[in-house]
Structures are given as structure tokens and as C-alpha cells.
């Protein structure tokens, strides 16, 4: 199983970016998919997650600015980020809690991360 993020880059304060994360490989079912970030010198921080039925959870730091969504047919999760601030600068990671087969238990997989830099 692989998770591959894309969509990071350099954006000015107040701007927007949309991150994508596609899961591939042996996948039987995906429960939750989520986004985290890690800034230099800081611990990895939860941002948002979304369950298979579509219910979502957000960290207070991004509520109202970031929106998580998923396309179950494509095994892909998105993070729409608006009103970006310099303090949003970090490496952004996605994860997925999934079963690789009908016999497997749920396991959490992580992507390799994508850099988001908010600067003028």
C-alpha cells in the first residue's frame, strides 16, 4: 500500500492550496483518512480526518479555513486550504486507516509528505 501526496508548494499569505493524497496497492476497505502537518522543531499535528461515511473532524487551528473531502472511488483524500498564514508552513502528511484484504486487520499507512510554504 502506498499513499502519495501532491499539491504542496509556495503560496502567499491569504492564498489557497489544495492537497491530494491517493492510496494505491492492495486495498480492501478504507475507514478513516486524515491530514497532519509537522513544522520544523515541532511535533506532528492533527489537522482533520474524514470517515467513510463522510463525517469529519477538524483541529481548532484550521476549522473554518481548511476543508477535508474524499473520493471513495479513487481512494483519494483532499485538503482544501484557504486563508493561509505563515504559521501554516510545514510538511503536510496524509494517512489512511485501511484493511488490505478481507482477512486483514486495520493498519494505518502514511504518505511521504509534501511541503507547504506560506510566505510573501
C-alpha positions as protocol buffer text, in pm:
chain_id: "A"
residue {
  index: 1
  type: UNK
  ca { x: 0 y: 0 z: 0 }
}
residue {
  index: 2
  type: UNK
  ca { x: 125 y: 347 z: -90 }
}
residue {
  index: 3
  type: UNK
  ca { x: -5 y: 692 z: -9 }
}
residue {
  index: 4
  type: UNK
  ca { x: 121 y: 970 z: -236 }
}
residue {
  index: 5
  type: UNK
  ca { x: 57 y: 1337 z: -157 }
}
residue {
  index: 6
  type: UNK
  ca { x: 64 y: 1616 z: -411 }
}
residue {
  index: 7
  type: UNK
  ca { x: -30 y: 1982 z: -438 }
}
residue {
  index: 8
  type: UNK
  ca { x: 214 y: 2144 z: -200 }
}
residue {
  index: 9
  type: UNK
  ca { x: 419 y: 2448 z: -286 }
}
residue {
  index: 10
  type: UNK
  ca { x: 483 y: 2814 z: -216 }
}
residue {
  index: 11
  type: UNK
  ca { x: 186 y: 3045 z: -166 }
}
residue {
  index: 12
  type: UNK
  ca { x: 145 y: 3400 z: -43 }
}
residue {
  index: 13
  type: UNK
  ca { x: -35 y: 3476 z: 284 }
}
residue {
  index: 14
  type: UNK
  ca { x: -410 y: 3475 z: 228 }
}
residue {
  index: 15
  type: UNK
  ca { x: -377 y: 3236 z: -63 }
}
residue {
  index: 16
  type: UNK
  ca { x: -511 y: 2886 z: -116 }
}
residue {
  index: 17
  type: UNK
  ca { x: -378 y: 2541 z: -195 }
}
residue {
  index: 18
  type: UNK
  ca { x: -543 y: 2206 z: -248 }
}
residue {
  index: 19
  type: UNK
  ca { x: -357 y: 1895 z: -137 }
}
residue {
  index: 20
  type: UNK
  ca { x: -437 y: 1549 z: -268 }
}
residue {
  index: 21
  type: UNK
  ca { x: -343 y: 1207 z: -133 }
}
residue {
  index: 22
  type: UNK
  ca { x: -406 y: 892 z: -332 }
}
residue {
  index: 23
  type: UNK
  ca { x: -390 y: 546 z: -179 }
}
residue {
  index: 24
  type: UNK
  ca { x: -292 y: 257 z: -403 }
}
residue {
  index: 25
  type: UNK
  ca { x: -197 y: -108 z: -379 }
}
residue {
  index: 26
  type: UNK
  ca { x: -379 y: -391 z: -208 }
}
residue {
  index: 27
  type: UNK
  ca { x: -679 y: -217 z: -53 }
}
residue {
  index: 28
  type: UNK
  ca { x: -992 y: -394 z: 64 }
}
residue {
  index: 29
  type: UNK
  ca { x: -1151 y: -106 z: 251 }
}
residue {
  index: 30
  type: UNK
  ca { x: -1056 y: 234 z: 389 }
}
residue {
  index: 31
  type: UNK
  ca { x: -1203 y: 357 z: 715 }
}
residue {
  index: 32
  type: UNK
  ca { x: -1064 y: 696 z: 805 }
}
residue {
  index: 33
  type: UNK
  ca { x: -833 y: 922 z: 604 }
}
residue {
  index: 34
  type: UNK
  ca { x: -667 y: 1223 z: 753 }
}
residue {
  index: 35
  type: UNK
  ca { x: -418 y: 1506 z: 731 }
}
residue {
  index: 36
  type: UNK
  ca { x: -140 y: 1606 z: 969 }
}
residue {
  index: 37
  type: UNK
  ca { x: 145 y: 1853 z: 948 }
}
residue {
  index: 38
  type: UNK
  ca { x: 484 y: 1899 z: 1107 }
}
residue {
  index: 39
  type: UNK
  ca { x: 668 y: 2229 z: 1126 }
}
residue {
  index: 40
  type: UNK
  ca { x: 1044 y: 2244 z: 1194 }
}
residue {
  index: 41
  type: UNK
  ca { x: 1117 y: 2178 z: 1559 }
}
residue {
  index: 42
  type: UNK
  ca { x: 756 y: 2088 z: 1636 }
}
residue {
  index: 43
  type: UNK
  ca { x: 562 y: 1767 z: 1683 }
}
residue {
  index: 44
  type: UNK
  ca { x: 333 y: 1630 z: 1417 }
}
residue {
  index: 45
  type: UNK
  ca { x: -8 y: 1798 z: 1450 }
}
residue {
  index: 46
  type: UNK
  ca { x: -351 y: 1659 z: 1365 }
}
residue {
  index: 47
  type: UNK
  ca { x: -545 y: 1875 z: 1120 }
}
residue {
  index: 48
  type: UNK
  ca { x: -852 y: 1687 z: 1000 }
}
residue {
  index: 49
  type: UNK
  ca { x: -994 y: 1347 z: 926 }
}
residue {
  index: 50
  type: UNK
  ca { x: -1288 y: 1203 z: 740 }
}
residue {
  index: 51
  type: UNK
  ca { x: -1462 y: 868 z: 783 }
}
residue {
  index: 52
  type: UNK
  ca { x: -1601 y: 651 z: 507 }
}
residue {
  index: 53
  type: UNK
  ca { x: -1950 y: 783 z: 562 }
}
residue {
  index: 54
  type: UNK
  ca { x: -1828 y: 1140 z: 526 }
}
residue {
  index: 55
  type: UNK
  ca { x: -1823 y: 1265 z: 884 }
}
residue {
  index: 56
  type: UNK
  ca { x: -1533 y: 1499 z: 955 }
}
residue {
  index: 57
  type: UNK
  ca { x: -1326 y: 1629 z: 1243 }
}
residue {
  index: 58
  type: UNK
  ca { x: -1103 y: 1936 z: 1247 }
}
residue {
  index: 59
  type: UNK
  ca { x: -839 y: 2084 z: 1472 }
}
residue {
  index: 60
  type: UNK
  ca { x: -937 y: 2423 z: 1610 }
}
residue {
  index: 61
  type: UNK
  ca { x: -634 y: 2578 z: 1441 }
}
residue {
  index: 62
  type: UNK
  ca { x: -775 y: 2509 z: 1093 }
}
residue {
  index: 63
  type: UNK
  ca { x: -1151 y: 2497 z: 1148 }
}
residue {
  index: 64
  type: UNK
  ca { x: -1324 y: 2733 z: 907 }
}
residue {
  index: 65
  type: UNK
  ca { x: -1016 y: 2766 z: 682 }
}
residue {
  index: 66
  type: UNK
  ca { x: -943 y: 2406 z: 578 }
}
residue {
  index: 67
  type: UNK
  ca { x: -1187 y: 2156 z: 430 }
}
residue {
  index: 68
  type: UNK
  ca { x: -1127 y: 1783 z: 404 }
}
residue {
  index: 69
  type: UNK
  ca { x: -1306 y: 1568 z: 149 }
}
residue {
  index: 70
  type: UNK
  ca { x: -1259 y: 1228 z: -11 }
}
residue {
  index: 71
  type: UNK
  ca { x: -1341 y: 1039 z: -327 }
}
residue {
  index: 72
  type: UNK
  ca { x: -1401 y: 680 z: -223 }
}
residue {
  index: 73
  type: UNK
  ca { x: -1398 y: 556 z: -582 }
}
residue {
  index: 74
  type: UNK
  ca { x: -1045 y: 693 z: -624 }
}
residue {
  index: 75
  type: UNK
  ca { x: -921 y: 614 z: -270 }
}
residue {
  index: 76
  type: UNK
  ca { x: -820 y: 979 z: -251 }
}
residue {
  index: 77
  type: UNK
  ca { x: -846 y: 1240 z: 21 }
}
residue {
  index: 78
  type: UNK
  ca { x: -819 y: 1615 z: -34 }
}
residue {
  index: 79
  type: UNK
  ca { x: -741 y: 1912 z: 185 }
}
residue {
  index: 80
  type: UNK
  ca { x: -858 y: 2249 z: 59 }
}
residue {
  index: 81
  type: UNK
  ca { x: -663 y: 2516 z: 245 }
}
residue {
  index: 82
  type: UNK
  ca { x: -782 y: 2877 z: 233 }
}
residue {
  index: 83
  type: UNK
  ca { x: -669 y: 3196 z: 405 }
}
residue {
  index: 84
  type: UNK
  ca { x: -323 y: 3052 z: 451 }
}
residue {
  index: 85
  type: UNK
  ca { x: -91 y: 3207 z: 709 }
}
residue {
  index: 86
  type: UNK
  ca { x: 286 y: 3194 z: 752 }
}
residue {
  index: 87
  type: UNK
  ca { x: 234 y: 2971 z: 1056 }
}
residue {
  index: 88
  type: UNK
  ca { x: 74 y: 2710 z: 827 }
}
residue {
  index: 89
  type: UNK
  ca { x: 419 y: 2646 z: 681 }
}
residue {
  index: 90
  type: UNK
  ca { x: 501 y: 2280 z: 738 }
}
residue {
  index: 91
  type: UNK
  ca { x: 534 y: 1940 z: 579 }
}
residue {
  index: 92
  type: UNK
  ca { x: 185 y: 1801 z: 531 }
}
residue {
  index: 93
  type: UNK
  ca { x: 120 y: 1429 z: 566 }
}
residue {
  index: 94
  type: UNK
  ca { x: -183 y: 1219 z: 489 }
}
residue {
  index: 95
  type: UNK
  ca { x: -273 y: 891 z: 648 }
}
residue {
  index: 96
  type: UNK
  ca { x: -526 y: 618 z: 595 }
}
residue {
  index: 97
  type: UNK
  ca { x: -663 y: 355 z: 827 }
}
residue {
  index: 98
  type: UNK
  ca { x: -734 y: 63 z: 598 }
}
residue {
  index: 99
  type: UNK
  ca { x: -761 y: -312 z: 551 }
}
residue {
  index: 100
  type: UNK
  ca { x: -552 y: -464 z: 276 }
}
residue {
  index: 101
  type: UNK
  ca { x: -770 y: -775 z: 250 }
}
residue {
  index: 102
  type: UNK
  ca { x: -1087 y: -922 z: 394 }
}
residue {
  index: 103
  type: UNK
  ca { x: -873 y: -1118 z: 642 }
}
residue {
  index: 104
  type: UNK
  ca { x: -652 y: -829 z: 749 }
}
residue {
  index: 105
  type: UNK
  ca { x: -698 y: -605 z: 1048 }
}
residue {
  index: 106
  type: UNK
  ca { x: -692 y: -227 z: 1010 }
}
residue {
  index: 107
  type: UNK
  ca { x: -350 y: -68 z: 974 }
}
residue {
  index: 108
  type: UNK
  ca { x: -253 y: 297 z: 947 }
}
residue {
  index: 109
  type: UNK
  ca { x: -39 y: 398 z: 650 }
}
residue {
  index: 110
  type: UNK
  ca { x: 135 y: 732 z: 596 }
}
residue {
  index: 111
  type: UNK
  ca { x: 236 y: 929 z: 293 }
}
residue {
  index: 112
  type: UNK
  ca { x: 584 y: 1075 z: 244 }
}
residue {
  index: 113
  type: UNK
  ca { x: 475 y: 1434 z: 299 }
}
residue {
  index: 114
  type: UNK
  ca { x: 451 y: 1744 z: 85 }
}
residue {
  index: 115
  type: UNK
  ca { x: 599 y: 2084 z: 172 }
}
residue {
  index: 116
  type: UNK
  ca { x: 371 y: 2384 z: 208 }
}
residue {
  index: 117
  type: UNK
  ca { x: 538 y: 2722 z: 246 }
}
residue {
  index: 118
  type: UNK
  ca { x: 336 y: 3038 z: 311 }
}
residue {
  index: 119
  type: UNK
  ca { x: 547 y: 3344 z: 254 }
}
residue {
  index: 120
  type: UNK
  ca { x: 545 y: 3674 z: 72 }
}
